[in-house]
Amino acid sequence: MESLRTWLHKSAGNSLGRRFAVLILVFSSVVTLVSTVFQLAMEYRRDVDEVGLRLRQIDSSYADSLASSLWITSGRDLELQLQGILRLPDLQYVEVSNEHGQVVARAGAPRADGVLGRDFPLSYAHRGRLLRIGTVRAVASLDGARQRLRDKVVAILIWQTIKTFLVSLFILVLFQLLVGRHLKRIAAYSDLLSAGRMQQPLTLERRGSGRNAHDELSQMVAALNAMRERLHQAFRDLQDSEYRWKHALEGAGHGVWDFHIASGVVLYSHRWKEMLGYRDDELPDLLETYQRLAHPDDLRRALVLLAGNFDGSTKTYAIEQRMRCKDGSWKWVEARGMVVEQDAAGRATRMIGTHTDISAHRAAAEQMAALLAQAEQARAELRSANEGMEAQVAERTAELERANRELEAFSYSVSHDLRSPLRGIDGWSLALQEDYADRLDATGLAYLARVRGESQRMGQLIDGMLEFSRLGRAALACHPLDLSALARTVAARVAEANPARALEFDIQPGLRAWGDARLLEAALHNLLENACKFSAMRAPARIAFGRADVVPPGPAAPAVPAESAESAVSAVSAESAVSAVSAYFVRDNGAGFDMAHAQQLFGVFQRLHKASEFAGTGIGLATVQRIVQRHGGAIWAVAAPGAGATFYFTLKEPPCTAK
């Protein structure tokens, strides 16, 4: 493939038309070759099929006569018939064999290659039976078909070559007339544009007709002429811009310098000289002026930078340096410049730049450095204080860990040491009740039942206290969870534990949260169980779980009238819609409570109802509050005596949506 590409390049030279013609010639030759091969293959297959058809004609035309001659064993007749068969086109050899495979007659000479052979059975009808008495083998030569194929190859290739050459030549001439000569003129005009000669627009020598008005060449000519106009306008704009740029820099307070390197002439603007306290005629426009006024230390750095500009290694120049004013003082200036002209070797021949007074900026920078030094000293003192605080925090942490271990040991001691006497009291009371029930009156039996009940209640208080203490130590395993499904599971468990109650649960679907499933299940169980317990006087008891936008109570929330929990929620919500939060709630239609005692709800062992009215230990709501707080939320309640209660709680947002 690479050698073909090289040959095409050498053959076509640099002319686009010749390359185009050569490519057409090559492509046409390939297409001609492929089509010729396909055509010759089809014709050769047709010739071979005709030879096969002649062989099949032997079976249809000569089989009966050959079978009769073979039956009567007439060798002379067989040879005559075979000689006649051999006169058919392309037939080379024919033989007849009897039923034992012995050759009885033959004609022609067989050949091993370039042949096509067929075998035909010979049958003879004798006494109503068809007997197979021998075989005819005919062999045809394919030399004729191959010779005809070679003749066609030569004829087709000669004709296709002539046709392809003529078409390519015609396309080449047509391309040169229609495109090539115009492209040369366009290229010459482009050279004129690059040289800056933009006086005359481009025109092509073509016949004016509607077909040529909008073709590709006309579009290219229009584009070049439009580019000429834009370049001309851009050149004028550039001249105007350079004029405005010089005056704008002067007006902005920048001194301009224009350094012609070969002559050593530096054109200093009026502002450049005025910045140092000189009049326009007091400083000559030479490089020595800059070298005389620059601070010696800064001049050495500036000359190193300029050397890089002179040899072409860098194009820009920037330095902050001191310049001596006319009164002898030093002024800080920022010098910036760039190479605008270079010679053929890439060396700079002209530079243009500015001087900007930065004395005030340098003074401010020095003040800032002093402030930064003071800030660094303050940070060092703060780091020292932080190290002391970290040591105190580490000490407090160690003390807290010791206290937690002591609390855990105390909890174990409470669990072990208090349970044993309680089990003894309950066991001996049960034994006394069982063994001496007949000796005690109703009052004594009631006292024993009360002793057993109080001991069992004490055991429940110990269990609740231990569970409450463990809540602060257990690690959270937070995951996304379906809070509605969790509430339905807990509600089913509560309903199963109260089969005789008429309970109606209304659980809002699709509520999702982020938290520890085990702890949130415990919180929901306490809330739903409380709602079931305190609505024992209602039939049916209606308990709802859902989510709503409500306003949480402030530190000095007003008392809620004893109308209903729903009206209380509406009153609080109407107070400030701006501060509303989305909170989960558990609502019941039970006994409710007085909001004046709401601050006692979540304390340990705090109860708003008598134990004789509603059983319980006073640990449940404190446990719920601890779980909600560990989830970054808050819990509060809204109620009215006899009108039910609603407990609201919030949870922290998932990490992906937390603000």
Beta strands, then each sheet from edge to edge (+ up, - down):
strand 1: 91-98
strand 2: 103-108
strand 3: 115-126
strand 4: 129-141
strand 5: 255-260
strand 6: 265-268
strand 7: 316-324
strand 8: 330-342
strand 9: 348-357
strand 10: 478-482
strand 11: 503-507
strand 12: 512-516
strand 13: 541-550
strand 14: 581-588
strand 15: 635-639
strand 16: 645-649
sheet 1: 2+ 1- 4+ 3-
sheet 2: 6+ 5- 9+ 8- 7+
sheet 3: 10+ 12-
sheet 4: 11+ 13+ 14- 16+ 15-
end
